Amino acid sequence: MLLLFIAMSLTNAQQAQHDRTELAMYRRLQDDQARIADIWHPSAKLVTDMRKARACYARFHLYTVPNCEVDLSQMDRDIGEVELAQGQDQ
């Protein structure tokens, strides 16, 4: 009985961690989407990477991938490159 309780506690702790990670990922996607919306003509690569990151987020929500750091980081790099290029144009 005690072992079952411990196993359930670990499951609850793991679920809570997953929920926190998912919320952080959702907020990051929303922030990046707002940054992309401020770009006059986002590149096709940036739009594609945003779609990949959203798809990864959906897979994370369904517990089919452990994380989406690669896709989110790629999108952040693309946004940074665009913002850097825009800053040099001014």
N, C-alpha and C positions, 0 to 999 in steps of 0.2 A: 504494500500500500504506500509506504513512504517512498519507495523507488518510483512508483507511478506519479506521485506528487512532484518529485524532483524532475522527472522527465517532462511533465506538463509545464513546470516553471521555466525550464530551459526553452521550451517551445514558445512560451509567452515572451520570454526575453528576446528570443530570436525574431519573433514577429514584431516586437516593439522596435528593434534595431532596423528591421526591414522598412517599417513605416517611417522612421526618422530619415533613413536614406532616401526613400521614395519622395518624401516631402522636400528634402533639400534638392533633389534632382529636379522636381517639378518647378521649384522656385528659380533654379538656375536656368531652366528652359524658358520660363516666362521672361526673365531678365534678358536673356540672349535674344528672344523674339522681339522684345522692345528695342534692343540695340539694332537689330536687323531692320526693323520698321523705320528707323531713322536714316538708313542708308538709301540714297536716291535711287540707284540701280544696283541692287545686290547681284553679285555674279551667280552664274548657274551652279558653280561649285559650292558656294555658300548656301544656296537654297537646297541643294542636294544633301549637303552635310546636315542641315537643319532637319530635313525629312528623316535622315538616317538616325539622328539623335532622338527624334520623337518616336520612331519605330522601336528603337532600343528601349526607351522609357516604357513603352507599352509592353514589350517582352519582359522587362524587369518587373512590372506590375503583375504580370502573369507567372512570375517565378521561373521563367525559362532561361534567363541569363543572370549571372551573379552580380554584374555591374555594367555601367555604360561609360566608364571613364574615358575610354579610347574615343568614342564617338563625340562625347561632350568636349573633350580637349581639342579634337580636330576642329570642331565648330568654333571654339574660342580662339584658336590660332587664326582661322580664316577671318573672323570678325576683327581681330587685332591687326591683321595685315591690311584690311580695308580701311580701318580707322587711321592707321599709320600713313597709308597712301593719301587719304583725304587731308590729313594734317600737313603733309608735304606740299599738297596742291595750294594751300592757302598762303 
